[in-house]
């Protein structure tokens, strides 16, 4: 919603209901089991080459996010036999830990992107580069990135709680 509010109305809300981001994740092309995993993910309606997951600060992410991570973390044909189960819930403690570690790296990448983009916007505004970032919108853009960061932080908190429960 914050991207839509910014585009439509020119402002960003600090309301947690509006704090969201999109995570993009892909199956590692160098994975020895790539073809089989890609087939399983595609059969589940997921894109192995760039699946988008909407993340909201106030809502649990789609169960498909967790299932995607579990399947990507599988390391043997034997494990892949339980891929359908992975879409619905935990397969094993080991797989769950690996899946959550994988998701943590996706979260880290998104946090890095958000922080760098926010810094670039602030620096452009400070340099007075009106053609790139008007000073008057730097604050709004910064708020938008803060909103995305809040959604990612919320997902990270959920991830930590899941890991503690293993």
Secondary structure, DSSP 8 states (H G I E B T S, - for coil): -HHHHHHHHS-----GGG-EEEEEE---TT-TTHHHHHHHHHHTT--TTTEEEEEETTS---HHHHHHHHHHH--SHHHHTTHHHHHHS---HHHHHHHHHHHHHHHHHHHHHHHHHHHHHHHHHHTT-TTT--HHHHHHHHHHHHHHHHHHHHHHHHHHHHHHH-
